[in-house]
Amino acid sequence: MKVFNLRIIFLFFVSLSFCGDDEKYSFIFGEREVGEKLVQTHSDEISFTLPGIGYVKYVSSFTSVFEFLGTEGEFWKFKATLIDVENNNIVNGIEILDQYAAAMEDNPCYVYVKSSGYDDEVHHIEPVKEEDYYLLEAFESAYMGV
């Protein structure tokens, strides 16, 4: 218990030494620059056994690249692209193919986010190419969680 108290006291004094009165820290970001890119890697894995069905496994991973294109009306406009998409979905030893994930790879879409803050959710999505409009629901699922 004494070691735990000493650690807390040590941490307190270290934090005081680095926090002067003339210094201020903020988590508010500056303005976005056109052409700025953000890269995020996402992966999910879930597996379980259902009685009567058997072993079920869903594994997916992908990298999202967001490029800021500027503002359009009251929205921030991003060009979003999924790359390195990998899926491994198995139900009772049978592989389940995800054609939408394969079709979305390297096909960008425009993502519109309300420009009132960084924590705002995606408002709407549009495919870049007209022939990719059939992927709209897949884009919404990937970027909006619909």
Disulfide bonds with the S-S distance in Angstrom:
none
